[in-house]
Amino acid sequence: MSVADLTVTDLSVARQLALLGAVLLVGGHPAQAAGGHAAGGQSMQRPASTAELIRSAESAAPIALSSKAAVVLIDAAGNSTVLRQGSNNFTCLPDSPSTPGPDPMCGDANAMEWAGQWIGHKPPNQNKPGFMYMLAGGTDASNTDPWAKGPSPGDAWIETGPHVMLVGIGPETLAGYLSGPRPDTRQPYVMWAGTPYAHLMLPVR
């Protein structure tokens, strides 16, 4: 299937997005409010409007790109709803309320394919680079465990400021970059080093 044929209405992509959303919504809560995090990381209860969800999703990438991307909402059951059809190669997801910080994302078709392989525990194609934007930042449970649903007891979430991600690349591309359980997120670093899902995190300032 060509990139031109790959849209969010395609069944395989819809499944990948649903799988991705199931992991993003680890707290079991639907997307209730765009960027809706109260003190202590608790999500707000006011349902977000479609316009708010789209604004949240668009905040993940430069507006010239995100304004033309498809926007998809994933609920707690992993069901996907297309809030807006796109006209480019990117799909954007609003912030997940289950993490203590904002984390909307926009990824190209290769990145979404990689995400489906990661969530499905399938070997990823390491010669098919994909690109993701997370310009609103990200909050991750673990830098070493690809499927962690929360930090280890007594540990904290890993907070990364605005960044982009390069996925679907081989280990030789990642050699020499920082890694480990508590990386300095102000510098380029490898997430999930030593696993088939290792990828490069590049801070943007």
C-alpha positions as CSV (number, residue, x, y, z in Angstrom):
1,M,0.0,0.0,0.0
2,S,1.4,3.4,-0.9
3,V,1.6,6.4,1.4
4,A,-1.0,8.1,-0.8
5,D,-3.5,5.3,-0.1
6,L,-2.9,5.2,3.7
7,T,-5.6,7.2,5.5
8,V,-7.2,7.0,8.9
9,T,-10.2,5.3,7.3
10,D,-8.0,2.3,6.4
11,L,-8.8,-0.6,8.7
12,S,-5.2,-1.5,9.5
13,V,-4.4,2.1,10.5
14,A,-7.6,2.3,12.6
15,R,-6.5,-0.8,14.4
16,Q,-3.1,0.6,15.0
17,L,-4.6,3.9,16.4
18,A,-6.9,1.9,18.6
19,L,-4.0,-0.1,20.0
20,L,-2.0,3.1,20.5
21,G,-4.8,4.7,22.3
22,A,-5.3,1.7,24.6
23,V,-1.8,2.2,25.8
24,L,-1.9,6.0,26.0
25,L,-5.1,5.7,28.1
26,V,-3.5,3.5,30.7
27,G,-5.6,5.0,33.5
28,G,-8.7,3.7,31.8
29,H,-10.2,7.1,31.3
30,P,-11.5,8.5,28.1
31,A,-10.2,11.8,26.8
32,Q,-12.2,14.1,29.0
33,A,-10.6,17.5,28.4
34,A,-7.9,18.7,26.1
35,G,-4.9,19.3,28.3
36,G,-7.2,18.8,31.2
37,H,-4.8,18.0,34.1
38,A,-5.5,19.3,37.5
39,A,-3.0,19.5,40.4
40,G,-1.5,16.2,41.2
41,G,-1.9,14.9,37.7
42,Q,-5.7,14.3,38.0
43,S,-7.6,14.8,34.8
44,M,-10.5,17.3,34.7
45,Q,-14.0,15.8,34.4
46,R,-15.5,18.3,32.0
47,P,-15.9,16.7,28.6
48,A,-13.9,18.4,25.9
49,S,-15.5,19.8,22.9
50,T,-14.5,18.6,19.4
51,A,-12.8,22.0,18.8
52,E,-10.8,21.7,22.1
53,L,-9.7,18.2,21.2
54,I,-8.6,19.3,17.7
55,R,-6.7,22.3,19.2
56,S,-5.0,19.9,21.7
57,A,-4.0,17.5,18.8
58,E,-2.7,20.4,16.7
59,S,-0.5,21.6,19.5
60,A,1.8,18.6,19.0
61,A,3.2,19.8,15.7
62,P,3.9,23.0,13.7
63,I,0.5,24.4,12.7
64,A,1.4,24.4,9.0
65,L,1.5,20.6,9.3
66,S,-1.0,19.8,12.1
67,S,-3.8,22.0,10.6
68,K,-3.8,19.6,7.6
69,A,-3.4,16.3,9.6
70,A,-6.2,13.9,10.4
71,V,-7.3,14.1,14.0
72,V,-8.3,11.0,15.8
73,L,-9.7,10.5,19.3
74,I,-9.3,7.2,21.2
75,D,-11.6,6.3,24.0
76,A,-11.0,4.2,27.0
77,A,-12.2,1.1,25.2
78,G,-9.7,1.6,22.4
79,N,-12.3,2.8,19.9
80,S,-11.2,5.4,17.5
81,T,-13.2,8.4,16.2
82,V,-12.1,10.5,13.3
83,L,-12.7,14.1,14.4
84,R,-11.3,15.5,11.2
85,Q,-10.1,14.0,8.0
86,G,-6.6,14.9,6.9
87,S,-5.0,16.0,3.6
88,N,-1.4,15.1,4.4
89,N,0.6,12.0,5.6
90,F,0.1,12.8,9.4
91,T,-2.3,11.8,12.1
92,C,-2.6,13.7,15.3
93,L,-4.0,12.5,18.7
94,P,-5.1,14.9,21.5
95,D,-3.6,14.8,25.0
96,S,-4.2,11.7,27.1
97,P,-5.7,12.6,30.5
98,S,-4.2,9.5,32.1
99,T,-0.7,10.9,32.4
100,P,0.3,13.8,34.7
101,G,1.5,16.0,31.8
102,P,0.4,17.0,28.3
103,D,1.3,14.6,25.6
104,P,-0.5,15.1,22.3
105,M,1.3,13.7,19.3
106,C,1.4,13.8,15.5
107,G,3.0,11.0,13.5
108,D,3.4,10.2,9.8
109,A,2.2,6.9,8.3
110,N,5.4,5.1,9.0
111,A,5.4,6.2,12.7
112,M,1.8,5.0,13.1
113,E,2.7,1.7,11.5
114,W,5.6,1.4,14.0
115,A,3.3,2.2,16.9
116,G,1.0,-0.6,15.8
117,Q,4.0,-3.0,15.8
118,W,5.1,-1.8,19.2
119,I,1.7,-2.2,20.8
120,G,1.0,-5.5,19.1
121,H,4.4,-6.9,20.3
122,K,5.4,-7.5,16.7
123,P,8.9,-7.0,15.3
124,P,9.1,-3.5,13.9
125,N,10.6,-2.7,10.5
126,Q,13.9,-1.1,11.4
127,N,14.5,0.2,7.9
128,K,11.3,2.2,7.6
129,P,11.9,5.5,9.5
130,G,8.9,7.3,10.9
131,F,8.7,10.8,12.4
132,M,6.6,12.0,15.4
133,Y,6.1,15.4,16.8
134,M,5.4,16.0,20.5
135,L,5.9,19.8,20.8
136,A,3.7,20.0,23.8
137,G,6.0,17.6,25.7
138,G,5.6,14.1,26.9
139,T,5.3,12.0,30.1
140,D,6.5,8.4,30.0
141,A,6.2,5.6,32.5
142,S,9.6,4.1,31.7
143,N,12.6,4.7,29.5
144,T,13.6,1.0,29.5
145,D,10.3,-1.0,29.4
146,P,8.3,-0.5,26.2
147,W,5.0,-1.6,27.8
148,A,5.2,-0.1,31.3
149,K,1.8,1.3,32.4
150,G,3.2,3.4,35.1
151,P,6.5,4.2,37.0
152,S,8.0,1.6,39.3
153,P,7.0,2.0,42.9
154,G,8.8,5.0,44.4
155,D,9.9,6.2,41.0
156,A,8.6,9.2,39.0
157,W,7.3,9.7,35.5
158,I,9.9,10.7,33.0
159,E,9.0,14.2,31.7
160,T,10.4,15.4,28.4
161,G,9.8,18.9,27.1
162,P,9.0,19.6,23.5
163,H,10.6,17.0,21.3
164,V,10.4,15.0,18.1
165,M,11.0,11.3,17.7
166,L,12.6,9.2,15.0
167,V,11.3,5.6,15.1
168,G,11.8,2.6,12.8
169,I,15.5,2.9,12.7
170,G,18.2,0.3,13.4
171,P,20.5,0.1,16.4
172,E,23.5,1.4,14.5
173,T,21.7,4.7,14.0
174,L,21.4,5.0,17.8
175,A,24.9,4.3,18.8
176,G,26.6,6.9,21.0
177,Y,23.4,8.5,22.3
178,L,22.4,8.6,26.0
179,S,20.0,6.0,27.3
180,G,19.2,4.3,30.6
181,P,16.4,4.5,33.1
182,R,16.8,8.2,34.0
183,P,18.2,10.0,30.9
184,D,18.9,13.7,30.7
185,T,15.9,14.7,28.7
186,R,17.5,18.0,27.8
187,Q,19.8,16.2,25.4
188,P,19.1,13.7,22.6
189,Y,18.6,10.2,24.1
190,V,17.4,6.7,23.2
191,M,14.2,5.4,24.6
192,W,13.8,1.7,25.2
193,A,17.5,1.0,24.3
194,G,18.3,-2.7,23.8
195,T,14.8,-3.5,22.6
196,P,13.5,-3.8,19.0
197,Y,11.5,-0.6,19.7
198,A,14.5,1.6,20.6
199,H,14.0,5.1,19.1
200,L,15.6,8.5,19.2
201,M,14.2,11.4,21.3
202,L,15.3,14.8,20.1
203,P,14.5,17.8,22.4
204,V,13.3,20.9,20.6
205,R,13.9,24.3,22.3
